[in-house]
Amino acid sequence: MISKDLSKRFISFEGIDFSGKSTQIKILKSYLEEKGHSVFVLREPGGTEISERIRAILLDKGHIKMNARAEMLLYSAARVQLTDEKIIPLLKKGSYVIADRFVDSTSAYQGYGRKLEQATIDQVNQFATFGIMPGITFYLKIRPEDAFQRRIDNGLEADRLESAGLEFYKNVCKGYEIIAKNDPNRIVILDATQVKDEIHRQIIKRI
């Protein structure tokens, strides 16, 4: 089990795709490294050999018939491996760990998006993470319509999950709002439509 003191160096970013998570993670990593800290960025699903293979299955558009329960369990399986192989050892070594998604994604996407039972997801999340939670989570809030337009503007094709449709993503965003409301001490809501430097300033202020 990781102590609360170690968890303070565990930071996660949440939000739907094209909300700007990757940009803010990159900027924060550079900021912390300039302050002399050891920083590792890990993505979900992924981050280990096993987790990356699971990621390929999850995002493959050929697996459009994947059952929602199977989807949730695959995400959780990837998370177990990442937590055990990378997150726990890195925190114990004194490094900062920045996660591009963690358990809140499963709660939002598979719970509120896929309509799976939240109580079951909470139990699986606890089991898959060995009870570890980030000390702080930044939720980059953006309308699904705006996120979709960002993907189009960048000329990128949607993966299996991104192809789920607008209504699905509206439910995911509603889920994130509920999750943030229920855990205000950990989750910080940021307006993802602001300029990137302003968002970074707000992140640094909270850290």
Number of C-alpha atoms within 10 A of each C-alpha: 8 15 10 13 10 18 19 16 20 25 23 26 25 25 24 25 19 19 24 21 21 15 12 20 20 12 13 18 19 14 15 14 13 10 9 9 14 15 21 17 17 21 19 20 26 20 22 20 12 14 23 17 14 19 18 12 16 22 17 12 16 11 11 13 7 13 10 16 13 11 16 21 17 18 24 26 18 23 27 19 20 25 20 15 13 16 26 20 13 20 21 13 10 13 17 24 24 24 22 20 23 26 23 24 21 24 26 26 23 23 23 23 21 21 15 16 13 15 11 11 20 16 11 17 25 14 13 22 22 14 11 20 21 21 18 20 26 21 24 23 20 20 15 22 11 13 20 19 12 16 16 12 9 9 9 9 10 15 13 16 16 17 14 14 11 14 11 18 26 17 19 26 22 13 21 26 15 13 15 18 13 11 11 12 11 15 22 19 18 17 13 21 15 11 9 13 11 12 18 18 11 12 16 12 8 9 10
